[in-house]
Amino acid sequence: MAQSLIAPFGAQHFSYVPRFGILSTYSPTACGLATFTAALADSLTARGVDVRVVRIADDQPSTESLVVGELVNGDPASATAAAEMLNRADIALIQHEYGLYGGLDGDEVVQIMAALRVPSIVVAHTVLKHPTPQQRSVLERVMALTDQVVVMSEGARQRLCDGFVVDHRKVTIIPHGAVLPATTDVRHQDRPSILTWGLIGPGKGVERVIDAMTSLKDLTNPPRYLIAGRTHPKVLASQGEAYREALGAQARRLGVADSVSFDAEYRSPAAITELIQAAAVVVLPYDSKDQVTSGVLVDSVASGRPIVATAFPHAVELLGSGAGTVVAHDDPDALVTALSRLLTDPHAAGAMATRARELAPAMAWPVVAGTYIELAQRLVAARLAVA
């Protein structure tokens, strides 16, 4: 360890900022986890933290300055090397998602964690409601080996504590971070827009909104529906653009093609924030009834726009205070009613936007990064206290 902490474990202030070793996907990989890790790493670095990323390798090599090595799934020697690179930091931050690591349900990550000599934090991005026995076993072994488990919502914490064997004292909630807009000014358009954004693929529920457009086109000022984002790389590799093409065909069949558009342009986080702010309504019509973490949801709330979402757990939790409207997955009339209300009732839309802006400060990446630093300091101090 580079130097000791001058404050005892449990104190609120430490003079030493631990070095972070992060195991995750990372740029140029195009996925939500890589985006999350890049935003967190940048925010940690901005606060003076030495960050080193061990990137999970794919077909695209990384030239990012924070990347110190790559993990090749299926290679035991690479797993050993990855653990050693993480051991050169003061704290290991392990991103966990099924399908991320090699082996059955990603069980190769257990080998890496068993070889760690530094304290570790596992960020559980997915907590399944009905895991298979193997999925349950992998996550329980990971949680047994780590010093702390981070989830991003109360629903995720409850599901983890109720459905898995885990020391409840290890589980803490740190919200998903978001880029806050530089201004609260909204660019009003002559024709209002409904926005769905993020990586596109089956399960996003875009079909629901295209169906709703057949009713919304009769409004006095009919909206446009923009689906912004590239096709998810895994979907693109296995299915090509079949999903996107099927959505276009649906819009043409229903006679709303002139009001539905697709934009696959890559955008920086700041540009995404501008896109969200230009929307009259953001809609998250996801098929999932189990999703306990959604970065798209958090970014949309932080951008201060009214939101309509299907009733997946994170939306129910985050929008319940008035920042949006939640509708049942199988109730198309409710979706039309919710969207129509926000497009035609400025008071209702403004109240939701105001509530969203009130929630935003706690989601800012600098605040989230600060919470990770404080957690890391406590874990490092606790390890030193028993060394």
Buried (B, 14 or more C-beta within 10 A) or exposed (E): EEEEBEEEBEEEEBEBBBBBBBBBBBBEBBBBBBBBBBBBBBBBBEEEBBBBBBBBBBEEEBEEEBBBBBBBBEBEEBBEBBBBBBBEBBBBBBBBBBEBBBBEBBBBBBBBBEBBEBBBBBBBBBBBEEBEEBBBBBBBBBBEBBBBBBBBBBBBBBBBBEBBEBEEEBBEEBBBBBBBBEEEEBEEEEEBBBBBBBBBBBEBBBBBBBBBBBBBBEEEEBBBBBBBBBBBBEBBEEBEBBBBEEBBEBBEEBEBBEBBBBEEEEBEBEEBBBBBBBBBBBBBBBBBEBBBBBBBBBBBBBBBBBBBBBBBBBBBBBBEEBBBBBBEBEBBEBBBBBBBBBBBEEEBBEBBBBBBBBBBEEBBBEBBBBBBBBBBBBBBBBBBEEE
